[in-house]
Amino acid sequence: MTPATLDPTHARSIVEARLGREPQDMLEAAVALEAWAGVPAGDALATAGAMMRAGDPESQPSAGRLPRAAARQGLAMEAISFAIAVIAIACWAAPLSRSLGQDVVERALVCALPMTLALQWGLASRFLSRPDGLAHLGRRPWTVVLAALALVAVPSAVLGLSGVVAGLLTVTWTGGAILIRRRWAPAYAALVVLAGAAMLAGLLAPLVLGATAAIAAAGVAAALRARTLVPAQSPGRWTRALAAAVIGAGLGALLVADRSVDWTVGSMPAIALLPSSLASFWGGRHLWRFQQAIPEALSGVAVADTGARGLARRPMAVLLGAVARLVLLTAALSLIVLAVASLFELRTSGESVLVGFGLVALATMFVGLLESVGRAPWAIAAVVAGVAGEAVAPPELASMPGGRLILGASIAVVVVLPMVVAVLARPALTLATSIGIR
């Protein structure tokens, strides 16, 4: 056997004997073969390459013990407090309309809902979904104060009295998200219940709204002041927070673009949001099983095993379970809402509006899943497509209560669903991406 025809095993023995260790790379092995085995430079490179390839270890299946899934604490209390808050806020519509006029309140709600959802999604991505998020937010007290003032001043300058109401509603609702994250959900629910009772008792509704917003802002200041410790983890990236805010604003626009949903006819339109909202809590809680289902699906599978099958079974089962919970609970609670409305002869915007709200909840769950795994552009595209669909709805749908809402939400679901399935069909890539964007 000539030096030029060394087999990889023999070549490795020569190189390791001369170096006293394994070669760091192909170039070092080629130099050793040329210097000590007399192999010509070209052949040394080829032999070293074959040697390094032959020495690559085989990919081994994972054998580590999976950590237990972290449970979300206080989710039931959050859901109950949220339901109480929605019912109480729904009682504000009639007193505010009597004091300020129906047109003023309607414009305010059309402005406040997208603003609130944009802020809530942005804050959740940047701060509220992070372990030390409140600590980071508490280190910027003046930013929070200026943001609260801007939320009232900017809409007021553009829309006048409607802008003032929109700003106060946005401060109250956004502040509530921070208080709930601080686990002060019962206190927030008590605040909005007392405000609703004061309005129904005959107190001037705009003054009560202003006082409620001020108290909510003070509560946020207290919540953040209690979290001024030095945070151990960094907040979310601004780019992700901005993308999440765009998604939230789009979902808000999806809700208010259908003008057949009259938010000022009384408490029923807002209460009609309860079935889909509470169902979203339940479905969202089930989605937390992804953090365990995806590692379990990959457990025992080698990294280089491209032929592994059935990896998407567990993640898809979690998704289907979440969808089933959302649909079934939305349907059951919607029937209860319709029965209560019929019993007390309350005016509603129509049964079809409940279907629209359920589809919006489904779209929200899907786009939220994509945003959490770094697929925000696709989620934004789905929401934009839904809003555009509402804008160009045919007359036969536009004339039906909630018809535009049903069309827009359905389009968003149809656009977002293929990417959701694609993400779950590749759990290894999803896990790697999720780790990389944290």
DRENVEX-664444 format. One record per residue (C-alpha): residue number from 1; x, y, z. Coordinates in steps of 0.5 Angstrom, whole numbers, plus 500, padded with zeros to 3 digits. Each point is the difference from the previous one (the first is absolute). Layout:
<recs>
{nr:NUM; X:X; Y:Y; Z:Z} $
...
</recs>
This chain:
<recs>
{nr:1; X:500; Y:500; Z:500} $
{nr:2; X:503; Y:507; Z:498} $
{nr:3; X:499; Y:506; Z:504} $
{nr:4; X:496; Y:503; Z:495} $
{nr:5; X:495; Y:494; Z:501} $
{nr:6; X:499; Y:500; Z:507} $
{nr:7; X:493; Y:498; Z:503} $
{nr:8; X:497; Y:505; Z:505} $
{nr:9; X:501; Y:495; Z:506} $
{nr:10; X:507; Y:500; Z:498} $
{nr:11; X:501; Y:507; Z:499} $
{nr:12; X:497; Y:502; Z:507} $
{nr:13; X:504; Y:495; Z:503} $
{nr:14; X:506; Y:504; Z:497} $
{nr:15; X:498; Y:507; Z:502} $
{nr:16; X:498; Y:498; Z:507} $
{nr:17; X:506; Y:497; Z:501} $
{nr:18; X:504; Y:506; Z:498} $
{nr:19; X:496; Y:505; Z:503} $
{nr:20; X:498; Y:497; Z:506} $
{nr:21; X:493; Y:502; Z:500} $
{nr:22; X:494; Y:500; Z:495} $
{nr:23; X:501; Y:505; Z:494} $
{nr:24; X:496; Y:506; Z:500} $
{nr:25; X:498; Y:500; Z:493} $
{nr:26; X:502; Y:498; Z:493} $
{nr:27; X:505; Y:505; Z:499} $
{nr:28; X:504; Y:498; Z:506} $
{nr:29; X:500; Y:492; Z:498} $
{nr:30; X:502; Y:502; Z:493} $
{nr:31; X:506; Y:503; Z:503} $
{nr:32; X:502; Y:494; Z:504} $
{nr:33; X:499; Y:495; Z:495} $
{nr:34; X:504; Y:504; Z:495} $
{nr:35; X:506; Y:501; Z:505} $
{nr:36; X:500; Y:494; Z:503} $
{nr:37; X:497; Y:495; Z:495} $
{nr:38; X:503; Y:503; Z:494} $
{nr:39; X:493; Y:500; Z:497} $
{nr:40; X:500; Y:506; Z:494} $
{nr:41; X:496; Y:506; Z:502} $
{nr:42; X:494; Y:499; Z:495} $
{nr:43; X:500; Y:492; Z:503} $
{nr:44; X:501; Y:503; Z:507} $
{nr:45; X:494; Y:504; Z:500} $
{nr:46; X:495; Y:495; Z:496} $
{nr:47; X:502; Y:495; Z:505} $
{nr:48; X:500; Y:504; Z:506} $
{nr:49; X:493; Y:502; Z:498} $
{nr:50; X:498; Y:493; Z:499} $
{nr:51; X:503; Y:499; Z:507} $
{nr:52; X:496; Y:505; Z:503} $
{nr:53; X:493; Y:498; Z:497} $
{nr:54; X:501; Y:493; Z:502} $
{nr:55; X:502; Y:502; Z:507} $
{nr:56; X:493; Y:504; Z:501} $
{nr:57; X:496; Y:497; Z:506} $
{nr:58; X:493; Y:497; Z:498} $
{nr:59; X:494; Y:504; Z:502} $
{nr:60; X:498; Y:497; Z:507} $
{nr:61; X:492; Y:500; Z:502} $
{nr:62; X:499; Y:505; Z:506} $
{nr:63; X:500; Y:497; Z:506} $
{nr:64; X:499; Y:506; Z:505} $
{nr:65; X:494; Y:500; Z:505} $
{nr:66; X:495; Y:505; Z:498} $
{nr:67; X:498; Y:506; Z:505} $
{nr:68; X:493; Y:500; Z:503} $
{nr:69; X:496; Y:505; Z:496} $
{nr:70; X:499; Y:507; Z:504} $
{nr:71; X:493; Y:501; Z:502} $
{nr:72; X:497; Y:507; Z:500} $
{nr:73; X:498; Y:502; Z:507} $
{nr:74; X:494; Y:504; Z:501} $
{nr:75; X:497; Y:499; Z:493} $
{nr:76; X:493; Y:498; Z:503} $
{nr:77; X:500; Y:507; Z:504} $
{nr:78; X:502; Y:504; Z:494} $
{nr:79; X:494; Y:497; Z:496} $
{nr:80; X:495; Y:501; Z:505} $
{nr:81; X:502; Y:507; Z:501} $
{nr:82; X:500; Y:501; Z:493} $
{nr:83; X:493; Y:498; Z:499} $
{nr:84; X:498; Y:505; Z:506} $
{nr:85; X:504; Y:506; Z:497} $
{nr:86; X:497; Y:498; Z:493} $
{nr:87; X:493; Y:500; Z:503} $
{nr:88; X:501; Y:507; Z:504} $
{nr:89; X:503; Y:503; Z:494} $
{nr:90; X:494; Y:498; Z:496} $
{nr:91; X:496; Y:504; Z:505} $
{nr:92; X:503; Y:506; Z:498} $
{nr:93; X:498; Y:501; Z:493} $
{nr:94; X:493; Y:502; Z:502} $
{nr:95; X:502; Y:506; Z:505} $
{nr:96; X:505; Y:502; Z:496} $
{nr:97; X:496; Y:501; Z:493} $
{nr:98; X:494; Y:503; Z:504} $
{nr:99; X:505; Y:505; Z:503} $
{nr:100; X:505; Y:502; Z:494} $
{nr:101; X:495; Y:497; Z:494} $
{nr:102; X:500; Y:493; Z:496} $
{nr:103; X:505; Y:503; Z:495} $
{nr:104; X:505; Y:502; Z:504} $
{nr:105; X:500; Y:494; Z:504} $
{nr:106; X:500; Y:496; Z:494} $
{nr:107; X:506; Y:504; Z:497} $
{nr:108; X:504; Y:499; Z:506} $
{nr:109; X:499; Y:492; Z:500} $
{nr:110; X:502; Y:500; Z:493} $
{nr:111; X:507; Y:503; Z:502} $
{nr:112; X:501; Y:497; Z:507} $
{nr:113; X:499; Y:493; Z:498} $
{nr:114; X:506; Y:500; Z:495} $
{nr:115; X:504; Y:504; Z:504} $
{nr:116; X:499; Y:496; Z:506} $
{nr:117; X:502; Y:493; Z:497} $
{nr:118; X:506; Y:503; Z:496} $
{nr:119; X:502; Y:502; Z:507} $
{nr:120; X:499; Y:494; Z:504} $
{nr:121; X:503; Y:495; Z:494} $
{nr:122; X:506; Y:505; Z:500} $
{nr:123; X:501; Y:500; Z:508} $
{nr:124; X:499; Y:493; Z:500} $
{nr:125; X:505; Y:498; Z:495} $
{nr:126; X:505; Y:505; Z:503} $
{nr:127; X:499; Y:500; Z:507} $
{nr:128; X:494; Y:496; Z:503} $
{nr:129; X:501; Y:493; Z:497} $
{nr:130; X:507; Y:500; Z:503} $
{nr:131; X:502; Y:498; Z:507} $
{nr:132; X:503; Y:507; Z:502} $
{nr:133; X:496; Y:504; Z:495} $
{nr:134; X:497; Y:504; Z:506} $
{nr:135; X:506; Y:502; Z:503} $
{nr:136; X:503; Y:502; Z:493} $
{nr:137; X:494; Y:504; Z:499} $
{nr:138; X:500; Y:503; Z:507} $
{nr:139; X:507; Y:503; Z:499} $
{nr:140; X:497; Y:505; Z:495} $
{nr:141; X:495; Y:503; Z:504} $
{nr:142; X:500; Y:507; Z:496} $
{nr:143; X:499; Y:496; Z:494} $
{nr:144; X:494; Y:497; Z:502} $
{nr:145; X:497; Y:507; Z:503} $
{nr:146; X:501; Y:503; Z:493} $
{nr:147; X:497; Y:494; Z:496} $
{nr:148; X:494; Y:501; Z:505} $
{nr:149; X:499; Y:507; Z:498} $
{nr:150; X:502; Y:499; Z:493} $
{nr:151; X:494; Y:495; Z:500} $
{nr:152; X:495; Y:505; Z:502} $
{nr:153; X:503; Y:507; Z:496} $
{nr:154; X:501; Y:497; Z:493} $
{nr:155; X:493; Y:497; Z:499} $
{nr:156; X:497; Y:506; Z:503} $
{nr:157; X:504; Y:505; Z:495} $
{nr:158; X:498; Y:496; Z:495} $
{nr:159; X:493; Y:498; Z:502} $
{nr:160; X:498; Y:505; Z:505} $
{nr:161; X:495; Y:497; Z:505} $
{nr:162; X:500; Y:493; Z:497} $
{nr:163; X:507; Y:500; Z:501} $
{nr:164; X:500; Y:502; Z:507} $
{nr:165; X:495; Y:494; Z:501} $
{nr:166; X:505; Y:495; Z:496} $
{nr:167; X:506; Y:502; Z:504} $
{nr:168; X:497; Y:499; Z:506} $
{nr:169; X:497; Y:493; Z:498} $
{nr:170; X:507; Y:498; Z:498} $
{nr:171; X:504; Y:502; Z:506} $
{nr:172; X:495; Y:496; Z:504} $
{nr:173; X:500; Y:494; Z:496} $
{nr:174; X:507; Y:500; Z:499} $
{nr:175; X:502; Y:502; Z:507} $
{nr:176; X:495; Y:494; Z:502} $
{nr:177; X:505; Y:495; Z:496} $
{nr:178; X:506; Y:502; Z:504} $
{nr:179; X:496; Y:499; Z:506} $
{nr:180; X:497; Y:493; Z:498} $
{nr:181; X:508; Y:499; Z:499} $
{nr:182; X:502; Y:502; Z:507} $
{nr:183; X:494; Y:495; Z:502} $
{nr:184; X:496; Y:506; Z:502} $
{nr:185; X:494; Y:498; Z:496} $
{nr:186; X:495; Y:500; Z:506} $
{nr:187; X:502; Y:507; Z:501} $
{nr:188; X:499; Y:502; Z:493} $
{nr:189; X:493; Y:496; Z:500} $
{nr:190; X:498; Y:504; Z:506} $
{nr:191; X:502; Y:507; Z:497} $
{nr:192; X:496; Y:499; Z:494} $
{nr:193; X:494; Y:497; Z:503} $
{nr:194; X:500; Y:506; Z:505} $
{nr:195; X:500; Y:505; Z:494} $
{nr:196; X:494; Y:496; Z:497} $
{nr:197; X:496; Y:501; Z:506} $
{nr:198; X:502; Y:507; Z:501} $
{nr:199; X:498; Y:501; Z:492} $
{nr:200; X:493; Y:496; Z:501} $
{nr:201; X:499; Y:504; Z:507} $
{nr:202; X:499; Y:507; Z:496} $
{nr:203; X:507; Y:503; Z:501} $
{nr:204; X:503; Y:503; Z:494} $
{nr:205; X:503; Y:495; Z:496} $
{nr:206; X:506; Y:504; Z:496} $
{nr:207; X:502; Y:502; Z:507} $
{nr:208; X:500; Y:493; Z:503} $
{nr:209; X:504; Y:497; Z:494} $
{nr:210; X:505; Y:506; Z:501} $
{nr:211; X:501; Y:498; Z:507} $
{nr:212; X:500; Y:492; Z:498} $
{nr:213; X:505; Y:501; Z:495} $
{nr:214; X:504; Y:504; Z:506} $
{nr:215; X:500; Y:495; Z:505} $
{nr:216; X:502; Y:495; Z:495} $
{nr:217; X:506; Y:504; Z:498} $
{nr:218; X:501; Y:501; Z:507} $
{nr:219; X:500; Y:492; Z:501} $
{nr:220; X:505; Y:499; Z:495} $
{nr:221; X:505; Y:505; Z:503} $
{nr:222; X:499; Y:496; Z:506} $
{nr:223; X:501; Y:493; Z:497} $
{nr:224; X:506; Y:502; Z:496} $
{nr:225; X:503; Y:504; Z:506} $
{nr:226; X:499; Y:493; Z:504} $
{nr:227; X:505; Y:497; Z:494} $
{nr:228; X:506; Y:504; Z:500} $
{nr:229; X:505; Y:495; Z:502} $
{nr:230; X:505; Y:499; Z:495} $
{nr:231; X:498; Y:495; Z:494} $
{nr:232; X:504; Y:494; Z:499} $
{nr:233; X:497; Y:499; Z:493} $
{nr:234; X:500; Y:505; Z:494} $
{nr:235; X:493; Y:502; Z:497} $
{nr:236; X:497; Y:498; Z:493} $
{nr:237; X:503; Y:503; Z:494} $
{nr:238; X:497; Y:507; Z:498} $
{nr:239; X:499; Y:497; Z:493} $
{nr:240; X:496; Y:494; Z:502} $
{nr:241; X:496; Y:505; Z:505} $
{nr:242; X:498; Y:504; Z:494} $
{nr:243; X:498; Y:495; Z:496} $
{nr:244; X:496; Y:497; Z:505} $
{nr:245; X:497; Y:507; Z:501} $
{nr:246; X:498; Y:500; Z:493} $
{nr:247; X:497; Y:493; Z:501} $
{nr:248; X:496; Y:503; Z:505} $
{nr:249; X:498; Y:506; Z:497} $
{nr:250; X:497; Y:496; Z:494} $
{nr:251; X:496; Y:496; Z:504} $
{nr:252; X:497; Y:506; Z:503} $
{nr:253; X:499; Y:502; Z:493} $
{nr:254; X:497; Y:494; Z:499} $
{nr:255; X:495; Y:501; Z:505} $
{nr:256; X:498; Y:507; Z:499} $
{nr:257; X:500; Y:500; Z:492} $
{nr:258; X:493; Y:497; Z:500} $
{nr:259; X:495; Y:505; Z:502} $
{nr:260; X:494; Y:496; Z:500} $
{nr:261; X:503; Y:498; Z:507} $
{nr:262; X:497; Y:506; Z:504} $
{nr:263; X:504; Y:500; Z:506} $
{nr:264; X:496; Y:506; Z:503} $
{nr:265; X:493; Y:496; Z:500} $
{nr:266; X:501; Y:498; Z:508} $
{nr:267; X:504; Y:495; Z:503} $
{nr:268; X:498; Y:494; Z:496} $
{nr:269; X:506; Y:501; Z:494} $
{nr:270; X:505; Y:500; Z:505} $
{nr:271; X:497; Y:495; Z:504} $
{nr:272; X:500; Y:496; Z:493} $
{nr:273; X:508; Y:500; Z:501} $
{nr:274; X:500; Y:496; Z:506} $
{nr:275; X:498; Y:493; Z:497} $
{nr:276; X:506; Y:500; Z:495} $
{nr:277; X:505; Y:504; Z:505} $
{nr:278; X:499; Y:495; Z:505} $
{nr:279; X:501; Y:494; Z:495} $
{nr:280; X:506; Y:503; Z:498} $
{nr:281; X:503; Y:500; Z:507} $
{nr:282; X:498; Y:492; Z:500} $
{nr:283; X:503; Y:499; Z:494} $
{nr:284; X:506; Y:504; Z:501} $
{nr:285; X:501; Y:497; Z:507} $
{nr:286; X:500; Y:493; Z:496} $
{nr:287; X:505; Y:503; Z:495} $
{nr:288; X:505; Y:500; Z:505} $
{nr:289; X:501; Y:493; Z:499} $
{nr:290; X:504; Y:501; Z:494} $
{nr:291; X:506; Y:502; Z:505} $
{nr:292; X:500; Y:492; Z:502} $
{nr:293; X:497; Y:497; Z:494} $
{nr:294; X:505; Y:502; Z:495} $
{nr:295; X:506; Y:498; Z:504} $
{nr:296; X:497; Y:494; Z:501} $
{nr:297; X:498; Y:499; Z:493} $
{nr:298; X:508; Y:501; Z:499} $
{nr:299; X:502; Y:495; Z:505} $
{nr:300; X:504; Y:494; Z:498} $
{nr:301; X:501; Y:503; Z:493} $
{nr:302; X:507; Y:501; Z:497} $
{nr:303; X:502; Y:507; Z:498} $
{nr:304; X:502; Y:497; Z:493} $
{nr:305; X:494; Y:496; Z:499} $
{nr:306; X:496; Y:503; Z:495} $
{nr:307; X:496; Y:494; Z:499} $
{nr:308; X:496; Y:500; Z:506} $
{nr:309; X:493; Y:500; Z:500} $
{nr:310; X:494; Y:502; Z:504} $
{nr:311; X:503; Y:506; Z:503} $
{nr:312; X:495; Y:504; Z:499} $
{nr:313; X:495; Y:496; Z:503} $
{nr:314; X:500; Y:502; Z:507} $
{nr:315; X:500; Y:508; Z:499} $
{nr:316; X:494; Y:499; Z:495} $
{nr:317; X:497; Y:497; Z:505} $
{nr:318; X:501; Y:505; Z:505} $
{nr:319; X:497; Y:505; Z:495} $
{nr:320; X:494; Y:496; Z:498} $
{nr:321; X:499; Y:500; Z:508} $
{nr:322; X:500; Y:507; Z:500} $
{nr:323; X:496; Y:502; Z:494} $
{nr:324; X:495; Y:495; Z:503} $
{nr:325; X:500; Y:503; Z:507} $
{nr:326; X:499; Y:507; Z:496} $
{nr:327; X:494; Y:498; Z:496} $
{nr:328; X:496; Y:496; Z:505} $
{nr:329; X:501; Y:505; Z:505} $
{nr:330; X:498; Y:506; Z:496} $
{nr:331; X:494; Y:496; Z:497} $
{nr:332; X:497; Y:498; Z:507} $
{nr:333; X:501; Y:507; Z:503} $
{nr:334; X:497; Y:504; Z:494} $
{nr:335; X:494; Y:496; Z:501} $
{nr:336; X:500; Y:502; Z:507} $
{nr:337; X:501; Y:507; Z:498} $
{nr:338; X:494; Y:499; Z:495} $
{nr:339; X:495; Y:497; Z:505} $
{nr:340; X:502; Y:506; Z:505} $
{nr:341; X:499; Y:505; Z:495} $
{nr:342; X:493; Y:497; Z:498} $
{nr:343; X:498; Y:499; Z:507} $
{nr:344; X:501; Y:507; Z:502} $
{nr:345; X:498; Y:503; Z:493} $
{nr:346; X:507; Y:503; Z:499} $
{nr:347; X:502; Y:503; Z:493} $
{nr:348; X:505; Y:497; Z:497} $
{nr:349; X:504; Y:501; Z:493} $
{nr:350; X:498; Y:493; Z:498} $
{nr:351; X:502; Y:492; Z:501} $
{nr:352; X:505; Y:501; Z:494} $
{nr:353; X:504; Y:505; Z:504} $
{nr:354; X:502; Y:494; Z:505} $
{nr:355; X:502; Y:496; Z:494} $
{nr:356; X:505; Y:506; Z:498} $
{nr:357; X:502; Y:501; Z:507} $
{nr:358; X:502; Y:492; Z:500} $
{nr:359; X:504; Y:500; Z:493} $
{nr:360; X:504; Y:506; Z:503} $
{nr:361; X:502; Y:496; Z:506} $
{nr:362; X:502; Y:495; Z:496} $
{nr:363; X:504; Y:504; Z:495} $
{nr:364; X:503; Y:504; Z:506} $
{nr:365; X:502; Y:493; Z:503} $
{nr:366; X:503; Y:498; Z:493} $
{nr:367; X:504; Y:507; Z:499} $
{nr:368; X:502; Y:500; Z:508} $
{nr:369; X:503; Y:493; Z:499} $
{nr:370; X:504; Y:502; Z:494} $
{nr:371; X:503; Y:506; Z:503} $
{nr:372; X:502; Y:496; Z:506} $
{nr:373; X:505; Y:496; Z:495} $
{nr:374; X:502; Y:506; Z:496} $
{nr:375; X:496; Y:500; Z:494} $
{nr:376; X:497; Y:507; Z:501} $
{nr:377; X:500; Y:502; Z:493} $
{nr:378; X:495; Y:494; Z:498} $
{nr:379; X:496; Y:502; Z:506} $
{nr:380; X:500; Y:507; Z:498} $
{nr:381; X:498; Y:498; Z:493} $
{nr:382; X:494; Y:496; Z:502} $
{nr:383; X:497; Y:506; Z:504} $
{nr:384; X:501; Y:505; Z:495} $
{nr:385; X:497; Y:495; Z:495} $
{nr:386; X:494; Y:499; Z:505} $
{nr:387; X:499; Y:508; Z:500} $
{nr:388; X:500; Y:501; Z:493} $
{nr:389; X:495; Y:494; Z:499} $
{nr:390; X:495; Y:504; Z:505} $
{nr:391; X:501; Y:507; Z:496} $
{nr:392; X:498; Y:496; Z:493} $
{nr:393; X:495; Y:496; Z:503} $
{nr:394; X:494; Y:499; Z:495} $
{nr:395; X:493; Y:503; Z:501} $
{nr:396; X:497; Y:494; Z:502} $
{nr:397; X:505; Y:499; Z:506} $
{nr:398; X:501; Y:507; Z:502} $
{nr:399; X:492; Y:500; Z:501} $
{nr:400; X:500; Y:495; Z:505} $
{nr:401; X:502; Y:501; Z:507} $
{nr:402; X:507; Y:498; Z:501} $
{nr:403; X:501; Y:498; Z:493} $
{nr:404; X:506; Y:504; Z:498} $
{nr:405; X:503; Y:497; Z:507} $
{nr:406; X:499; Y:493; Z:498} $
{nr:407; X:503; Y:501; Z:493} $
{nr:408; X:506; Y:504; Z:503} $
{nr:409; X:501; Y:495; Z:505} $
{nr:410; X:499; Y:494; Z:496} $
{nr:411; X:505; Y:503; Z:495} $
{nr:412; X:505; Y:501; Z:505} $
{nr:413; X:499; Y:493; Z:503} $
{nr:414; X:501; Y:497; Z:493} $
{nr:415; X:507; Y:504; Z:499} $
{nr:416; X:503; Y:498; Z:506} $
{nr:417; X:498; Y:493; Z:501} $
{nr:418; X:505; Y:497; Z:494} $
{nr:419; X:506; Y:503; Z:504} $
{nr:420; X:497; Y:498; Z:507} $
{nr:421; X:500; Y:493; Z:497} $
{nr:422; X:507; Y:500; Z:497} $
{nr:423; X:503; Y:503; Z:506} $
{nr:424; X:497; Y:494; Z:504} $
{nr:425; X:502; Y:495; Z:495} $
{nr:426; X:508; Y:502; Z:501} $
{nr:427; X:500; Y:500; Z:507} $
{nr:428; X:508; Y:500; Z:500} $
{nr:429; X:500; Y:506; Z:497} $
{nr:430; X:495; Y:503; Z:504} $
{nr:431; X:503; Y:498; Z:506} $
{nr:432; X:507; Y:503; Z:498} $
{nr:433; X:497; Y:506; Z:497} $
{nr:434; X:496; Y:501; Z:507} $
{nr:435; X:507; Y:500; Z:504} $
{nr:436; X:503; Y:504; Z:495} $
{nr:437; X:495; Y:506; Z:501} $
{nr:438; X:499; Y:500; Z:507} $
</recs>
